[in-house]
Amino acid sequence: MKLFTTTLSAAALLFGSLLYAQSSDRITVRFATPVMVGETQIPAGQCDIQVMRSNADSILLVVRPESGSAVSVMASHFDGSNTKVNGDANVILDHKGDTMHLSQNLFPDHTGYQVTE
């Protein structure tokens, strides 16, 4: 029975490590105005943006506002090596008409993600 428990604990630890490895890029931002994420408007205020990767090389940006439901959008890598980040993560918004749209995330290591939807 002890062998089974040890194996089960090791499997749970491995699974937890895999989940963490797939979702290690996360930032918290505060938007002054509502922002469109894909086709969904999230309210102004604090939210977390997490990069989720799958085994199929697809990337999702998951935006979790402090109020309301989480929103996911497809993303792709972009080269942020020429962008100055000053040691902080950056969120880049596009102004389209009267609304702001989530466009890119750039992390201090110059890893960048572009919304594709």
TORVOGU-278764 format. One record per residue (C-alpha): residue number from 0; residue in three letters; x, y, z. Coordinates in Angstrom, 3 decimals. Each point is the difference from the previous one (the first is absolute). Example, Ala and Ser with C-alpha at 12.3 -4.5 7.8 and 13.67 -1.06 7.14 Angstrom:
<recs>
<rec><i>0</i><aa>ALA</aa><u>12.300</u><v>-4.500</v><w>7.800</w></rec>
<rec><i>1</i><aa>SER</aa><u>1.370</u><v>3.440</v><w>-0.660</w></rec>
</recs>
This chain:
<recs>
<rec><i>0</i><aa>MET</aa><u>0.000</u><v>0.000</v><w>0.000</w></rec>
<rec><i>1</i><aa>LYS</aa><u>2.892</u><v>2.360</v><w>0.727</w></rec>
<rec><i>2</i><aa>LEU</aa><u>1.367</u><v>-0.483</v><w>-3.546</w></rec>
<rec><i>3</i><aa>PHE</aa><u>-3.396</u><v>0.886</v><w>-1.495</w></rec>
<rec><i>4</i><aa>THR</aa><u>-0.255</u><v>3.178</v><w>2.120</w></rec>
<rec><i>5</i><aa>THR</aa><u>3.536</u><v>1.063</v><w>-0.941</w></rec>
<rec><i>6</i><aa>THR</aa><u>-0.698</u><v>-0.596</v><w>-3.693</w></rec>
<rec><i>7</i><aa>LEU</aa><u>-3.267</u><v>1.927</v><w>0.209</w></rec>
<rec><i>8</i><aa>SER</aa><u>1.708</u><v>2.915</v><w>1.780</w></rec>
<rec><i>9</i><aa>ALA</aa><u>2.780</u><v>0.076</v><w>-2.601</w></rec>
<rec><i>10</i><aa>ALA</aa><u>-2.575</u><v>-0.036</v><w>-2.811</w></rec>
<rec><i>11</i><aa>ALA</aa><u>-1.927</u><v>2.881</v><w>1.611</w></rec>
<rec><i>12</i><aa>LEU</aa><u>3.217</u><v>1.982</v><w>0.434</w></rec>
<rec><i>13</i><aa>LEU</aa><u>0.964</u><v>-0.597</v><w>-3.635</w></rec>
<rec><i>14</i><aa>PHE</aa><u>-3.470</u><v>1.015</v><w>-1.237</w></rec>
<rec><i>15</i><aa>GLY</aa><u>0.092</u><v>3.151</v><w>2.132</w></rec>
<rec><i>16</i><aa>SER</aa><u>3.450</u><v>0.837</v><w>-1.366</w></rec>
<rec><i>17</i><aa>LEU</aa><u>-1.213</u><v>-0.440</v><w>-3.576</w></rec>
<rec><i>18</i><aa>LEU</aa><u>-2.921</u><v>2.351</v><w>0.609</w></rec>
<rec><i>19</i><aa>TYR</aa><u>2.338</u><v>2.573</v><w>1.513</w></rec>
<rec><i>20</i><aa>ALA</aa><u>2.464</u><v>-0.312</v><w>-2.876</w></rec>
<rec><i>21</i><aa>GLN</aa><u>-2.767</u><v>0.611</v><w>-2.498</w></rec>
<rec><i>22</i><aa>SER</aa><u>-1.251</u><v>3.146</v><w>1.729</w></rec>
<rec><i>23</i><aa>SER</aa><u>3.021</u><v>1.770</v><w>1.423</w></rec>
<rec><i>24</i><aa>ASP</aa><u>-0.455</u><v>3.413</v><w>-1.689</w></rec>
<rec><i>25</i><aa>ARG</aa><u>-2.435</u><v>2.145</v><w>1.976</w></rec>
<rec><i>26</i><aa>ILE</aa><u>-0.344</u><v>3.714</v><w>0.581</w></rec>
<rec><i>27</i><aa>THR</aa><u>-2.429</u><v>2.187</v><w>1.899</w></rec>
<rec><i>28</i><aa>VAL</aa><u>-1.098</u><v>3.271</v><w>-1.554</w></rec>
<rec><i>29</i><aa>ARG</aa><u>-2.452</u><v>2.774</v><w>0.792</w></rec>
<rec><i>30</i><aa>PHE</aa><u>-1.966</u><v>1.426</v><w>-2.918</w></rec>
<rec><i>31</i><aa>ALA</aa><u>-1.315</u><v>3.557</v><w>0.381</w></rec>
<rec><i>32</i><aa>THR</aa><u>-2.776</u><v>-0.637</v><w>-2.542</w></rec>
<rec><i>33</i><aa>PRO</aa><u>-1.843</u><v>-3.074</v><w>-1.252</w></rec>
<rec><i>34</i><aa>VAL</aa><u>2.060</u><v>-2.077</v><w>-2.452</w></rec>
<rec><i>35</i><aa>MET</aa><u>-1.129</u><v>-2.341</v><w>-2.764</w></rec>
<rec><i>36</i><aa>VAL</aa><u>1.546</u><v>-3.455</v><w>0.182</w></rec>
<rec><i>37</i><aa>GLY</aa><u>-0.984</u><v>-1.713</v><w>-3.221</w></rec>
<rec><i>38</i><aa>GLU</aa><u>-3.713</u><v>0.676</v><w>-0.293</w></rec>
<rec><i>39</i><aa>THR</aa><u>-0.558</u><v>0.468</v><w>3.741</w></rec>
<rec><i>40</i><aa>GLN</aa><u>0.254</u><v>3.244</v><w>1.924</w></rec>
<rec><i>41</i><aa>ILE</aa><u>1.559</u><v>-0.300</v><w>3.427</w></rec>
<rec><i>42</i><aa>PRO</aa><u>-0.640</u><v>2.723</v><w>2.560</w></rec>
<rec><i>43</i><aa>ALA</aa><u>2.551</u><v>2.550</v><w>1.131</w></rec>
<rec><i>44</i><aa>GLY</aa><u>1.996</u><v>-1.104</v><w>3.016</w></rec>
<rec><i>45</i><aa>GLN</aa><u>2.529</u><v>-2.616</v><w>0.965</w></rec>
<rec><i>46</i><aa>CYS</aa><u>0.343</u><v>-3.245</v><w>-1.921</w></rec>
<rec><i>47</i><aa>ASP</aa><u>2.453</u><v>-2.860</v><w>-0.421</w></rec>
<rec><i>48</i><aa>ILE</aa><u>1.270</u><v>-0.995</v><w>-3.425</w></rec>
<rec><i>49</i><aa>GLN</aa><u>1.401</u><v>-3.513</v><w>-0.213</w></rec>
<rec><i>50</i><aa>VAL</aa><u>1.711</u><v>-1.690</v><w>-2.928</w></rec>
<rec><i>51</i><aa>MET</aa><u>-1.168</u><v>-3.598</v><w>-0.434</w></rec>
<rec><i>52</i><aa>ARG</aa><u>1.790</u><v>-2.367</v><w>-2.378</w></rec>
<rec><i>53</i><aa>SER</aa><u>-1.195</u><v>-3.376</v><w>-1.219</w></rec>
<rec><i>54</i><aa>ASN</aa><u>1.897</u><v>-2.948</v><w>-1.378</w></rec>
<rec><i>55</i><aa>ALA</aa><u>-1.301</u><v>0.926</v><w>-3.467</w></rec>
<rec><i>56</i><aa>ASP</aa><u>2.061</u><v>3.236</v><w>0.015</w></rec>
<rec><i>57</i><aa>SER</aa><u>-3.107</u><v>2.133</v><w>0.340</w></rec>
<rec><i>58</i><aa>ILE</aa><u>0.086</u><v>2.963</v><w>2.377</w></rec>
<rec><i>59</i><aa>LEU</aa><u>-2.894</u><v>1.536</v><w>1.900</w></rec>
<rec><i>60</i><aa>LEU</aa><u>-0.021</u><v>3.245</v><w>1.925</w></rec>
<rec><i>61</i><aa>VAL</aa><u>-2.442</u><v>-0.363</v><w>2.888</w></rec>
<rec><i>62</i><aa>VAL</aa><u>-1.185</u><v>3.310</v><w>1.446</w></rec>
<rec><i>63</i><aa>ARG</aa><u>-1.645</u><v>-0.170</v><w>3.435</w></rec>
<rec><i>64</i><aa>PRO</aa><u>-1.550</u><v>3.297</v><w>1.131</w></rec>
<rec><i>65</i><aa>GLU</aa><u>-0.692</u><v>0.579</v><w>3.692</w></rec>
<rec><i>66</i><aa>SER</aa><u>-3.704</u><v>0.069</v><w>-0.874</w></rec>
<rec><i>67</i><aa>GLY</aa><u>-1.575</u><v>-1.991</v><w>-2.788</w></rec>
<rec><i>68</i><aa>SER</aa><u>0.983</u><v>-3.132</v><w>-1.866</w></rec>
<rec><i>69</i><aa>ALA</aa><u>3.399</u><v>-0.979</v><w>-1.360</w></rec>
<rec><i>70</i><aa>VAL</aa><u>0.560</u><v>0.494</v><w>-3.734</w></rec>
<rec><i>71</i><aa>SER</aa><u>2.368</u><v>-2.038</v><w>-2.197</w></rec>
<rec><i>72</i><aa>VAL</aa><u>1.461</u><v>1.040</v><w>-3.358</w></rec>
<rec><i>73</i><aa>MET</aa><u>2.377</u><v>-1.735</v><w>-2.372</w></rec>
<rec><i>74</i><aa>ALA</aa><u>3.481</u><v>1.486</v><w>-0.216</w></rec>
<rec><i>75</i><aa>SER</aa><u>3.293</u><v>-0.518</v><w>-1.784</w></rec>
<rec><i>76</i><aa>HIS</aa><u>3.622</u><v>0.779</v><w>0.823</w></rec>
<rec><i>77</i><aa>PHE</aa><u>1.517</u><v>3.247</v><w>-1.263</w></rec>
<rec><i>78</i><aa>ASP</aa><u>3.554</u><v>1.261</v><w>0.172</w></rec>
<rec><i>79</i><aa>GLY</aa><u>0.216</u><v>2.666</v><w>2.672</w></rec>
<rec><i>80</i><aa>SER</aa><u>3.788</u><v>0.249</v><w>-0.006</w></rec>
<rec><i>81</i><aa>ASN</aa><u>-0.054</u><v>3.574</v><w>-1.364</w></rec>
<rec><i>82</i><aa>THR</aa><u>-2.529</u><v>1.247</v><w>2.546</w></rec>
<rec><i>83</i><aa>LYS</aa><u>1.225</u><v>1.726</v><w>3.147</w></rec>
<rec><i>84</i><aa>VAL</aa><u>-1.600</u><v>-1.581</v><w>3.076</w></rec>
<rec><i>85</i><aa>ASN</aa><u>1.847</u><v>1.680</v><w>2.920</w></rec>
<rec><i>86</i><aa>GLY</aa><u>-0.064</u><v>-3.251</v><w>1.979</w></rec>
<rec><i>87</i><aa>ASP</aa><u>-3.806</u><v>-0.126</v><w>0.137</w></rec>
<rec><i>88</i><aa>ALA</aa><u>-2.649</u><v>-1.908</v><w>-1.901</w></rec>
<rec><i>89</i><aa>ASN</aa><u>-1.983</u><v>2.108</v><w>-2.467</w></rec>
<rec><i>90</i><aa>VAL</aa><u>-3.528</u><v>-0.236</v><w>-1.348</w></rec>
<rec><i>91</i><aa>ILE</aa><u>-0.562</u><v>1.700</v><w>-3.334</w></rec>
<rec><i>92</i><aa>LEU</aa><u>-3.490</u><v>1.201</v><w>-0.880</w></rec>
<rec><i>93</i><aa>ASP</aa><u>-1.313</u><v>1.088</v><w>-3.399</w></rec>
<rec><i>94</i><aa>HIS</aa><u>-2.429</u><v>2.892</v><w>-0.262</w></rec>
<rec><i>95</i><aa>LYS</aa><u>-2.760</u><v>-0.894</v><w>-2.490</w></rec>
<rec><i>96</i><aa>GLY</aa><u>-2.784</u><v>2.525</v><w>-0.227</w></rec>
<rec><i>97</i><aa>ASP</aa><u>-1.112</u><v>0.796</v><w>3.528</w></rec>
<rec><i>98</i><aa>THR</aa><u>1.291</u><v>-3.228</v><w>1.566</w></rec>
<rec><i>99</i><aa>MET</aa><u>3.300</u><v>-1.431</v><w>1.154</w></rec>
<rec><i>100</i><aa>HIS</aa><u>0.935</u><v>-3.543</v><w>-1.107</w></rec>
<rec><i>101</i><aa>LEU</aa><u>2.543</u><v>-2.334</v><w>1.549</w></rec>
<rec><i>102</i><aa>SER</aa><u>2.702</u><v>-0.429</v><w>-2.635</w></rec>
<rec><i>103</i><aa>GLN</aa><u>3.260</u><v>-1.289</v><w>1.509</w></rec>
<rec><i>104</i><aa>ASN</aa><u>1.730</u><v>-1.107</v><w>3.197</w></rec>
<rec><i>105</i><aa>LEU</aa><u>3.746</u><v>0.427</v><w>0.362</w></rec>
<rec><i>106</i><aa>PHE</aa><u>1.929</u><v>-1.475</v><w>2.920</w></rec>
<rec><i>107</i><aa>PRO</aa><u>3.330</u><v>1.261</v><w>1.417</w></rec>
<rec><i>108</i><aa>ASP</aa><u>1.904</u><v>-2.782</v><w>-1.808</w></rec>
<rec><i>109</i><aa>HIS</aa><u>-1.392</u><v>1.404</v><w>-3.302</w></rec>
<rec><i>110</i><aa>THR</aa><u>-2.377</u><v>-2.945</v><w>-0.431</w></rec>
<rec><i>111</i><aa>GLY</aa><u>-2.969</u><v>1.448</v><w>-1.853</w></rec>
<rec><i>112</i><aa>TYR</aa><u>-3.526</u><v>-1.163</v><w>-0.789</w></rec>
<rec><i>113</i><aa>GLN</aa><u>-2.303</u><v>1.538</v><w>-2.643</w></rec>
<rec><i>114</i><aa>VAL</aa><u>-3.789</u><v>-0.466</v><w>0.119</w></rec>
<rec><i>115</i><aa>THR</aa><u>-1.027</u><v>-1.730</v><w>-3.233</w></rec>
<rec><i>116</i><aa>GLU</aa><u>-3.788</u><v>0.316</v><w>0.175</w></rec>
</recs>
